[in-house]
Amino acid sequence: MNTLQKFELIEKIERELEDLKNSQTAVLQKITKIEVDNIELSDKKLEDKLPDIHQSAADIIDTIDEIFSNFAEVKTQFESKNNIGALKEQEALKGG
């Protein structure tokens, strides 16, 4: 795998992490909706379990944010160290 391919893989992983965060955010929103709906229903099991599930989902988002932030730093360092802009220009000139 050459340097440009490696950078493209880094960008792909970055997009996947963003997608993962968006998916987890949707899960958290659904949990919140169920919690709100249960205010009227007052199901005891939901009242007992949903706060824990909600917290777990929120913790996962925090972890994803932490990973994403670290990975963005890795990407920036890799891009700078390997002069990715120049490599992309060379690749474009070659027609590839």
N, C-alpha and C positions, 0 to 999 in steps of 0.2 A: 504494500500500500504506500503510494507516494504521499508527499506532504500535503498536496492539495486535496487528495482523496481523504486523508485523515481529517483535514479541516472541514470538509463537507460532512463527514461523519459526526464531528463535534457539533456542527450546526443542526444536523438531523436530531441528535440527542437533545439539544437545547429545545427544539420545537416539540419533541415528545414530552419533555419535562413540563413545558407550558401547557400542553394538552392534558397531561396528567393532573396538573393543578386545576385546570378548568373543569375537568371531570369530577374531581374531589369537591370542588366548590359547589357543583350541581348537587352532589350527594348531600352536602351540608345544608343546602337550601331545602332539599326535600325533607330532611330530618326536621328542620325548623318548621316547615309547613305542617308536618304531622304533629309536632308539639303544639302548634297553635290550634289545629283542629281538635286536638285532644282536650283543650281547655273546656270545650263544650261537652265532649263525651265523658271526660273524667275516668278513663280506663286506668285502673291502678297499676297494672303491669307496664303500660306505656309510660305512666308518670315515673315509675321506678327506673326503667331501663333507658328511656330516650336521653336523659341528661348525660349518661355515661357514653352513649353512642355519639351524641353531639360533640362531647369533649374529645373523643377519640378522632372523629373526623376533622375537627379543628386542629388537633395536634398534628395530624398527617399533613394538612396544608402548611403549617409552620415548618415542618421538616422538609417538605418539597421546596418551600421558599428558601430555606437554608442551603439545600443542595443546589438549587438553581443559581443562587447568588455566587456560591463557590465555583460552580461550573462556568458561569459567565466570566469570572476572573481567569480561570484556566484558558478559556477561549481567547480572551484578550491577550494573555501572555503568549499563547501559541501563535496567534495572528501576528503579533509584533515580532517575536523571535524569528519567525520564518518568513517574514515579509510577504504575507499572503496576497496583498494588493498587487505586488509585482508579479507574483506567480500567476494570478488570474489574468493579468494583462498579457503575459507570455502565452498562456493557454489560448486566449482569445485571438492573438496574432497567428498562432498555429492553426486556428480554425477548429479547435477541439473543445 
